């Protein structure tokens, strides 16, 4: 059975492998990936990760494509939170 956060992990992996993504974004995404594996309540995970992604999106130095991908990950997380 597929995990609840499989789509999120796939989107994060795609962005981590993108050479146009700044190193700081890739490092934060790596930390998020590790956090997804922690035994924490799903709603807490979603809220924490959404907060982290929002923080990343505030950075004016983030390329527009990367920001769009981050918003996409946020959308996936929000849909999981509504399930």
HUCOR-V729016 format. One line per field, one symbol per residue. psi: psi as a letter, one per 40 degrees, with the letter a starting at -180 (. if undefined). burial: I if it has 24 or more other C-alpha atoms within 12 Angstrom, else O. A space follows every 50 residues. Layout:
# HUCOR-V729016
psi=???
burial=???
This chain:
# HUCOR-V729016
psi=hiidedddddddddddeheehiddddddddddddddeigihddddddddd dddddddeheehidddddddddddddddddde.
burial=OOOOIOOIIOIIIOIIOOOOIIOOIIOIIOOIIOOIOOOOOOOOIIOOII OIIIOIIOOOOIOOOIIOIIIIIIOIIIOOOOO
